């Protein structure tokens, strides 16, 4: 985790003012982490440049854990991007009822202009749907696991206290005899 004091001293970040000093951007608690998963996973599914910057802005806006939201964007990295975005394209084409287009990628504006509608619309629609689905699922899983851990820890504390009370009574009974 970045040191908040070092961030405060960093002159290149002074244009942000006090935004980076909001405690929830750095704290690890159930709400900040669950929202960071929601933001980071959603941004990782949207094909766009500077996903980390977008995730950072959204994390600041919704007041969630900034480092986690930015780190989760790396779900879509150069290795995982092709299968993720192809899956998003297939989902979008299926939902929109569009025929899947067999294409070979060519890095040119002519190819991009020709294929943008055929590929772009189902890709971005599918990316939005998949991003929404998987980010909400991540949010729900984090909330569930965090609450489950709290209940488990609470039960263990209760059992420990009951055992201490029972051993305390046993000690008192032994002394009384």
C-alpha positions as CSV (number, residue, x, y, z in Angstrom):
1,X,0.0,0.0,0.0
2,X,1.3,3.5,-0.8
3,X,2.3,5.6,2.2
4,X,-0.3,8.4,2.6
5,X,2.4,10.8,3.8
6,X,4.6,10.2,0.7
7,X,1.5,10.8,-1.5
8,X,0.9,14.1,0.4
9,X,4.5,15.2,-0.2
10,X,4.4,14.2,-3.9
11,X,4.3,17.5,-5.8
12,X,3.0,15.9,-9.0
13,X,-0.2,14.9,-7.2
14,X,-0.9,18.3,-5.6
15,X,-3.4,19.1,-8.4
16,X,-5.8,16.5,-6.8
17,X,-5.9,18.5,-3.5
18,X,-7.2,16.6,-0.5
19,X,-9.0,13.9,-2.6
20,X,-6.2,11.3,-2.0
21,X,-6.4,11.8,1.7
22,X,-9.9,10.3,2.1
23,X,-9.4,7.4,4.6
24,X,-11.6,4.9,2.7
25,X,-9.4,5.1,-0.3
26,X,-6.7,3.4,1.7
27,X,-8.4,1.5,4.5
28,X,-9.2,-2.2,4.3
29,X,-12.8,-2.7,5.4
30,X,-15.7,-4.7,4.0
31,X,-17.4,-1.8,2.2
32,X,-14.2,-0.3,0.7
33,X,-12.9,-3.7,-0.5
34,X,-16.3,-4.9,-1.9
35,X,-16.8,-1.7,-3.8
36,X,-13.2,-1.8,-5.1
37,X,-13.8,-5.3,-6.5
38,X,-16.9,-4.0,-8.2
39,X,-15.1,-1.1,-9.7
40,X,-11.9,-2.9,-10.7
41,X,-13.6,-6.0,-12.2
42,X,-16.0,-3.8,-14.2
43,X,-13.3,-1.7,-15.6
44,X,-11.2,-4.7,-16.5
45,X,-14.0,-6.0,-18.8
46,X,-14.4,-2.8,-20.8
47,X,-12.0,-2.5,-23.8
48,X,-10.5,0.9,-23.5
49,X,-7.2,2.5,-23.1
50,X,-6.1,3.7,-19.7
51,X,-8.3,1.3,-17.7
52,X,-6.3,2.0,-14.6
53,X,-6.9,5.7,-14.7
54,X,-10.7,5.2,-15.2
55,X,-10.7,2.7,-12.3
56,X,-8.9,5.2,-10.1
57,X,-11.3,8.0,-10.9
58,X,-14.3,5.8,-10.3
59,X,-12.7,4.5,-7.0
60,X,-12.3,8.1,-5.8
61,X,-15.8,8.9,-6.9
62,X,-17.5,6.0,-5.0
63,X,-15.0,6.2,-2.1
64,X,-13.5,2.7,-2.2
65,X,-10.1,1.1,-1.8
66,X,-8.1,2.8,-4.5
67,X,-5.1,0.4,-4.8
68,X,-7.3,-2.7,-5.0
69,X,-9.6,-1.1,-7.6
70,X,-6.6,-0.2,-9.8
71,X,-4.8,-3.5,-9.3
72,X,-7.9,-5.5,-10.3
73,X,-7.9,-3.9,-13.7
74,X,-5.0,-6.2,-14.5
75,X,-7.5,-9.1,-14.8
76,X,-7.4,-8.1,-18.4
77,X,-3.8,-8.1,-19.3
78,X,-2.1,-8.7,-22.6
79,X,-2.4,-12.5,-22.1
80,X,-6.0,-12.6,-20.9
81,X,-7.4,-9.8,-23.1
82,X,-8.0,-11.8,-26.3
83,X,-10.1,-14.6,-24.6
84,X,-12.0,-12.1,-22.4
85,X,-12.9,-9.7,-25.2
86,X,-13.7,-12.5,-27.6
87,X,-16.1,-13.9,-25.0
88,X,-17.6,-10.5,-24.5
89,X,-18.0,-10.2,-28.2
90,X,-19.8,-13.6,-28.4
91,X,-22.1,-12.6,-25.5
92,X,-22.9,-9.3,-27.1
93,X,-23.6,-10.8,-30.5
94,X,-25.8,-13.5,-28.9
95,X,-27.9,-11.0,-26.9
96,X,-28.2,-8.6,-29.8
97,X,-29.1,-11.4,-32.2
98,X,-26.3,-10.5,-34.5
99,X,-24.5,-13.0,-36.6
100,X,-20.9,-13.7,-35.4
101,X,-18.5,-12.3,-37.9
102,X,-15.3,-14.2,-38.7
103,X,-12.6,-11.6,-39.0
104,X,-8.9,-11.3,-39.1
105,X,-7.5,-8.3,-37.3
106,X,-5.8,-5.7,-39.4
107,X,-4.2,-2.6,-37.9
108,X,-5.6,0.1,-40.2
109,X,-8.2,2.8,-40.1
110,X,-10.0,1.3,-43.2
111,X,-10.4,-2.0,-41.4
112,X,-11.5,-0.3,-38.2
113,X,-14.1,1.8,-40.0
114,X,-15.4,-1.1,-41.9
115,X,-15.6,-3.5,-39.0
116,X,-16.4,-1.1,-36.2
117,X,-20.2,-1.5,-36.3
118,X,-20.1,-5.3,-36.9
119,X,-17.6,-5.9,-34.1
120,X,-17.7,-2.8,-31.9
121,X,-21.4,-2.9,-31.0
122,X,-21.5,-6.5,-29.8
123,X,-18.1,-6.2,-28.2
124,X,-18.9,-3.2,-26.1
125,X,-22.5,-4.3,-25.3
126,X,-21.1,-7.8,-24.3
127,X,-18.3,-6.1,-22.4
128,X,-20.8,-4.0,-20.4
129,X,-23.0,-7.0,-19.7
130,X,-20.1,-9.3,-18.7
131,X,-18.4,-6.5,-16.7
132,X,-21.7,-5.8,-14.8
133,X,-22.3,-9.5,-14.2
134,X,-18.8,-10.4,-13.0
135,X,-18.3,-7.2,-11.0
136,X,-21.6,-7.7,-9.1
137,X,-20.7,-11.3,-8.6
138,X,-17.3,-10.3,-7.2
139,X,-19.0,-7.8,-4.9
140,X,-21.5,-10.4,-3.6
141,X,-18.7,-13.0,-3.1
142,X,-16.6,-10.5,-1.1
143,X,-19.5,-9.5,1.0
144,X,-20.5,-13.1,1.7
145,X,-16.9,-14.3,2.5
146,X,-16.2,-11.3,4.7
147,X,-19.5,-11.8,6.7
148,X,-18.8,-15.5,6.9
149,X,-15.4,-14.9,8.3
150,X,-16.8,-12.4,10.9
151,X,-19.5,-15.0,12.0
152,X,-16.8,-17.7,12.2
153,X,-14.5,-15.5,14.3
154,X,-17.4,-14.5,16.5
155,X,-18.4,-18.1,17.1
156,X,-14.8,-19.0,18.0
157,X,-14.7,-16.1,20.5
158,X,-17.9,-17.2,22.1
159,X,-16.7,-20.8,22.3
160,X,-13.4,-19.6,23.9
161,X,-15.3,-17.5,26.4
162,X,-17.6,-20.4,27.3
163,X,-14.6,-22.7,27.7
164,X,-12.9,-20.1,29.9
165,X,-16.0,-19.7,32.1
166,X,-16.3,-23.5,32.4
167,X,-12.7,-23.9,33.4
168,X,-13.0,-21.0,35.8
169,X,-16.0,-22.7,37.5
170,X,-14.0,-26.0,37.6
171,X,-11.1,-24.2,39.3
172,X,-13.5,-22.6,41.8
173,X,-15.2,-26.0,42.5
174,X,-11.8,-27.6,43.0
175,X,-10.8,-24.9,45.5
176,X,-14.1,-25.2,47.4
177,X,-13.5,-28.9,48.0
